[in-house]
Amino acid sequence: MIARKIGVVLVACIIGIVFMIPLIWMLSTAFKNDFEALSGQMNLFPINPTIDNFVQGIQGEFMNVPIMRWIGNSLLVGVVGTIIVLLIDSMAAYGLARLNDMPLRRIMLPIFIASLMIPSVLTFLPMYMEFNALGLLNTYPALILPATAGAFGVFLLYQFFVSFPKEIEEAARIDGANKWHIYARILLPSATSIMVTLAIFTFMGIYNDFVWPLYATSSPEMRTITAGIAIMATGSYTQSYGKLMAMTTIAALPVIIIFIVGQRSFVKAITQSAVK
């Protein structure tokens, strides 16, 4: 039994190291100058570390590239999109789980689940044509609206709401609470950890999205950080690995910080989802 536990720990450590290698290499390259980064030497740590790449990136000295504007756009789109997703998905899940008089309630949930099987690439062109017809391309609504509702969030919250004790809801009705009060004052506070988990997943998905922001925006001021770095990587900074890695590190910090702050709620949500 002890040998088995040791083996599991060793395998977990090896997997963790494998996943950490790209991050360590990214940080190492970010502190290298362009000559050292292109030298071909497989040095894990920079010989002459420098923070010039970060300073130039934050100050916007990369050929007047608005890096901080891109990060601001990504944060704005991610935060607003996440708030809308939490509101819409939680209300939809509440209606499907608790409102027995909701029309087509038994049909809508399988439809939501079935939509998870549809690859996003199939809806990309119709969605692009729709936003183009509405004249919303290269605007914030074009970046926010496509991610403002998802079947995954509805299904995740539905599992919690459907298992919520009916006795508490009945007691609230006896005290005079209506459907809105039960949703806003009883169910949502009880689902805080799951809501935080959904918020983390949603924000990371919107913030890290690459394909849609790349095609939905055309002006440099409207690009997100993922689309901006991709354009720079194929443009003037093709050989500037140090600068590209510095920008990637700066771009990854918000997501890493949010995950570290919310990881306790993330683990708690997994426990709650496993125990009915």
Buried (B, 14 or more C-beta within 10 A) or exposed (E): EEEEEEEEEEEEEEEEEEEEEEEEEBBBBBBBBBEBBEEEEEEEEBEEEBEBBBEBBBEEEBEEBBBBBBBEBBBBBBBBBBBBBBEBBBBBBBBBBBEEEEEEBEEBBEEBBEBEEEEEEEEBEEBBEEBEEEEBBBBBBBBBBBBBBBBBBBBBBBBBBBEBEEEEBEEBEEEEBEBEEBBBEBBBEBBEBBBBBBBBBBBBBBBBBEEBBBBBBEEBEBBBBBBBBBBBBEEEBEEBBBBBBBBBBBBBEBBEEBBEEBEEBBEBBEEBBEEE
